[in-house]
Amino acid sequence: MSFRFHGLPEGVVLSELSQAVYNVLEPHTSFPWPVMHAQARRIGARAERLSLEELRELVPLLSVAVGRFTSEEAAYAVEQGLQALVLDAELDS
């Protein structure tokens, strides 16, 4: 049996960039919000309101965190998805 944590804690509202990060994580980990929140705290960021600079710093942390509990393939997919978000955000700015 597989358990998956769905959704965010009550009252948590994500910025557009943070929601995009959450969407990348969700298919690859059972606990997207706890992973995102914990890794953001490691760099002193608020997961609800990530900046582009913070996302750049989080890419390797999030991919390693996901891979640690899932697989190398999931880590790679997260890394690629987050790098694409960084690139898109850079192009938009």
C-alpha positions in Angstrom: 0.0 0.0 0.0 1.2 3.5 -0.8 0.6 6.5 1.3 0.6 10.0 -0.2 0.3 13.3 1.6 -2.1 15.4 -0.5 -2.4 19.1 -0.3 -0.9 21.8 1.9 -1.5 22.5 5.6 -4.5 24.6 6.3 -3.9 28.3 5.8 -0.8 27.8 3.6 -1.0 29.9 0.4 1.8 29.6 -2.2 3.2 32.3 -4.5 3.2 31.4 -8.2 6.8 30.3 -8.1 6.4 28.3 -4.9 3.3 26.6 -6.4 5.3 25.7 -9.5 8.0 24.1 -7.3 5.4 22.2 -5.4 4.0 20.9 -8.7 7.4 19.6 -9.7 7.9 17.8 -6.4 4.4 16.3 -6.1 4.7 13.5 -8.6 8.0 12.3 -7.2 7.6 12.3 -3.5 4.8 11.3 -1.1 5.5 14.4 1.0 6.0 17.4 -1.3 5.2 20.1 1.2 7.3 18.7 4.1 10.3 18.3 1.7 9.9 21.7 0.3 9.4 23.4 3.7 12.4 21.6 5.3 14.8 22.4 2.5 13.7 26.0 2.3 14.3 26.4 6.0 17.8 25.1 5.6 18.7 28.2 3.5 16.6 30.6 5.6 13.8 30.9 3.0 10.0 30.8 3.3 8.7 28.0 1.2 5.5 29.8 0.7 7.2 32.8 -1.1 10.4 31.6 -2.8 12.4 34.0 -4.8 14.3 33.0 -8.0 17.6 33.3 -6.1 16.3 31.0 -3.4 15.1 28.5 -6.0 18.5 28.4 -7.6 20.0 27.5 -4.3 17.3 24.9 -3.6 17.5 22.9 -6.8 20.3 20.6 -5.6 18.9 20.4 -2.1 15.4 19.4 -3.2 16.6 16.9 -5.8 18.9 15.2 -3.3 16.2 15.2 -0.6 13.7 13.5 -3.0 16.3 11.0 -4.2 17.2 10.1 -0.7 13.8 8.7 -0.1 12.8 7.6 -3.5 15.1 6.9 -6.4 17.9 8.4 -8.6 15.4 8.7 -11.4 13.0 10.8 -9.2 16.0 13.0 -8.1 16.9 13.6 -11.7 13.4 14.4 -12.7 13.0 16.9 -9.9 16.4 18.5 -10.8 15.4 18.8 -14.4 12.0 20.2 -13.6 13.3 22.8 -11.2 16.1 23.8 -13.6 13.3 24.4 -16.2 11.5 26.6 -13.7 14.6 28.6 -13.1 15.2 29.1 -16.8 11.5 30.1 -17.4 11.7 32.6 -14.5 14.9 34.0 -15.9 13.4 34.5 -19.3 10.3 36.2 -17.8 12.4 38.7 -15.9 
